[in-house]
């Protein structure tokens, strides 16, 4: 117990000093706090402008002649304005027929690629959507070794059978 004697003295003195400082802060606090009103004036002594300035520090202050709306009233007004603007616009004309643009996709297949690698190329370029179906068709028809290297052209969306025949034949 003698080895801890200095530790216990330190803890005891620290607690006593901390408590006395806390009491000192509590005693000094009320005298330091003053009313935040304009120069210590009470509410009854303030005029309208001073009162509005003091209240605007903590609250939103509006004059009596300003109209305040609830959220439902604001929503109704917005809907009414949107309807008025739609009525002002002329009737929309039907859209002109859009010519479909055929997207051409060029894919370079290097030698030594297997069906999985070519399937990845086709999926990332957007020619096919299902890599697994492409690999299964290549495996079922035993065309994995018959993939032709070079540039292959795909025009628009194609069926899986046409994609397989394009990949396995010379361009």
N, C-alpha and C positions, 0 to 999 in steps of 0.2 A: 504494500500500500504506500510505502514511502517513495517509491519510484514515480508514482502517479501524483504525488503531492503538488508539484509545480503545475501540472496539467489541470488539476482541480481548482487551484488558486486562479489560474488564468481564465478558466471557464466561469468561475463565480464572479470575478471582477468584470469580465466582459458582459455578463448578464446584468449586473448592477449598473454599469455605465450605459448599456443599451436601454434599459428601462428608464433611467433618469433622462436620457436624451429624448425618448418618446414622450415623456411627461412634459419636457420643456417645449417640444413642438406643439403639443396639444394646447398648452397655455398660451403660446405666442400666436396661434392660428386665428382666433377670433379678432384680435386687435389689428391684424394685417389685412383682413378681408374687409373691404368697404363696399358699399352699394355701388353697382355699376351704372346707376342712373346718372344723368347729366349733372355733374358737380354736386352730387349728394342731395339733389332736390327730390322731394317726395312727389308722388303721382298727382296729388291735389294742387301742387304748386306749378306744375308744368302746363304749358300751353299745348295746343293741338299739334304743332310741328315737332316740338321736343318730344312729346309722347310718342308720336309716330316713329321718330328716329330711334328712340330707346326700344320700342317694341320690335322694330325691323331687325334688330340684332339677333333676335331669337325666333321670330315668327314672320310669316308672309303677311304683309299689311296691305289691304286694298281699301279704296274709298267706297262709300255707300253707293255711288252712282255707277260703279263698275259692275257689270253683269257676270255672275259666276255660273258656270254650267257643270252639270254632273257628267260622268263618263257616258251614260246612255244618251244624253242630249247631244253630246259632241259626236257620237257615232251616228245618230240620226241625221245631224247636219251634214256630216261627211258623205253619207249615202245619198242624201238629196243633191248635193253638189256634183257627185259623180254621175248621177242620173241626168242632171241638167247638161253636163258636158257631153254625155253620150248622145243626148237628143240633138245637140248643136252640130255634131259631126254628121256629114252626109252618109247615107247608107253605103256600106262597103260593097264594092263591086266584087263579083266572084273572081277568084284568082285565075290568072291565065294558065292554060295547060302547060305544065312543066315538061320540058323534054328530058327524058331520062338519059343521063350520061353513063355510058358503059365504062366502068373502071377497068383499066388494063393493069395487071400486076405482073411484074417481071421478077422471077426468082432464079438465082444462080445456084445450081446444085453442083458442088465440087465432088470429085471422085472419092469414093470410100465412105460416103455417108450412108447410114442405114435408114430404115423406114421411120424410126423414132426421131432422128435428126431432121429428116425431110418433113415429117409431121409437125415438128416445132416451127420450122420455117413457114410452112403453110398456115399454121394457126396465127402466128405473129403478124403475117402479112394480110390476114383476113380472108384467105381463099376458102378455107374450111373452118368449121367451128369445133369439130370433135376430133381430137388427135387420136384417141383410142380407137375410134371406128376406122380411121385411115390405116392405122397399124394392123388392125384385125383383118381388113380387106387385103392388105398387102401380104399378110401371113397366110391367109386362106388360099390365095391364088399363087402362092409361092413366088412372089415377085421382088423379094427383098434384095436379091443379087442382080436383078435386072433394071435397077434404077440407072437412068442415063444421066451422065454429068453434062452440065452446060446450062444455058439460059432457057427457061421455060416461060411461056406467056400464058396468062390466064385472063380471059375477058369476062367480067361480070361474075355473078354468082354461078357456080358450076356444081353439077352433081358429083358425088364422090367417085363414081365409076369413071367419069370423064377426067377427073383430076388424076386418078391412078393411071389411066391410059396415057395422059399427057406426060406424066413423070417417067413412064417406062418406054416411051417411043422417042425416036430422034426428032428434034425440033426442025 
